[in-house]
Amino acid sequence: MTDQPARPEPRPALPAAGQTEGELPAPTPRQLLLLLIPALLIGIITALVLWSLDTASGALEDVIWTTLPDALGVDPNGWWIIVVLTTVGLLVGLGLQFLPGHGGPDSATTELVGPVLPLKAIPGLLIVTFISLAGGVSLGPENPIIAVNVGLTVALLARFMPRVTPQLAMLMAAAGTIGALFGTPVAAALLFTGIVAAVRGGGALWDKLFTPLASAAAGATTMHVLGAPPLAFTVPEGTVDPIDLPIGILIACAAVVIGLIGAYAFPWVHRAFHALRSPILIAGLGGLVLGILGFIGGPITMFKGLEQIGELLKDPGAYSAGDLALMVAVKLVALLVAASAAFRGGRVFPAVFIGVAFGLLAVALIPGLSMGLGIACGVLGIVLVVTRDGWLSLFVAVAMTGDLAVLPWMTVIVLPAWLLVTRAPEFRIVPKAPPAAEPPQPPEPPTEAAPKPAANG
């Protein structure tokens, strides 16, 4: 059971062994040079883990959604969606019930970079994430794969390089994974700038970012070498006039409002599913609801969303305003259900799909609006709600268009959008804090027995 999300608080600094919490020493150039090789190796390994998960889940996805329907002679876009997603929910529920570590922490309660997982929880988390990705659940791999890579990296460095603090190991593993996820180290640099800037200790900001950025660069480069660079989309370029600035602000703020509807509904949906208590029932019912949503919205509203964005952008004119509005509504509800029903996965990539669909909806409704600006504003607003990070939201918004000409406009548009987000609930379930233990009370001093009244006469 959870309460309404609390107002956001600053991210806590990551703990480091042998230091006070949130304290990072100033590295010397020699130390940075010595850490460069392990940082690059970590980036490569994190990318390989992500690529392996994507490749394996993609192979199973082909079997589930192409090979089996063809062999059985059924339409994969009809009732098959409901059957598959209900089965996926039951399988995930069984994994959460019986696998060691119970599939890791509930993704609804974790941020993009969460606590270090024990090694025993990693296989179970990989299995349930693999099933969810292949089965069409509306969540991305980002939260689980970062948790897996951070857990493996911290354990390996503790064994073979004990002088590297867990804090630095976490930063390098998370940065490498984020670089691999987005296909560029820029996303990691922007995300971790705020984190490491808040960490106490001497040294320049770039000294603290040096090894995480090296790891992110290695992760992104590895994904490109493997032929899997994400966020590689083509959006027609268009001119942006000053008159478009208030329109862009309106689109971004409207996208924020849509995201905030989800943020306010999240704890209620999460509480409703978890009232069932059994992971099998929670995920099984969640799979059934996701199947019905997929039947309504079609396969384009399923899965993590990146390939589906490619379908949208391949021929945007093929979708009416009504089609796009239905996609936005179905995908938002599917994201809420998937995140609430104990499935393991991230919320960023599905949110990007919602933002793209909403941006295209704005383009369909506003004649002459630049498609790049519309998409960027839609993505900016929804990702800002989900991540609560202005830098990452700006990066994803501009990266989705591939047009740096929209960047100056977006730096202005993000300001009113941020004002709507900054005091709103997080798009995350904040568990109820345990009641504080009452301090022990000192024992009362012994009291003397009252003297008996003397007998009369």
Summary of the structure (lengths in Angstrom):
residues: 457
radius of gyration: 24.9
end to end distance: 70.7
largest distance: 114.8
contacts: 1643
relative contact order: 0.15
helix: 67%
strand: 1%
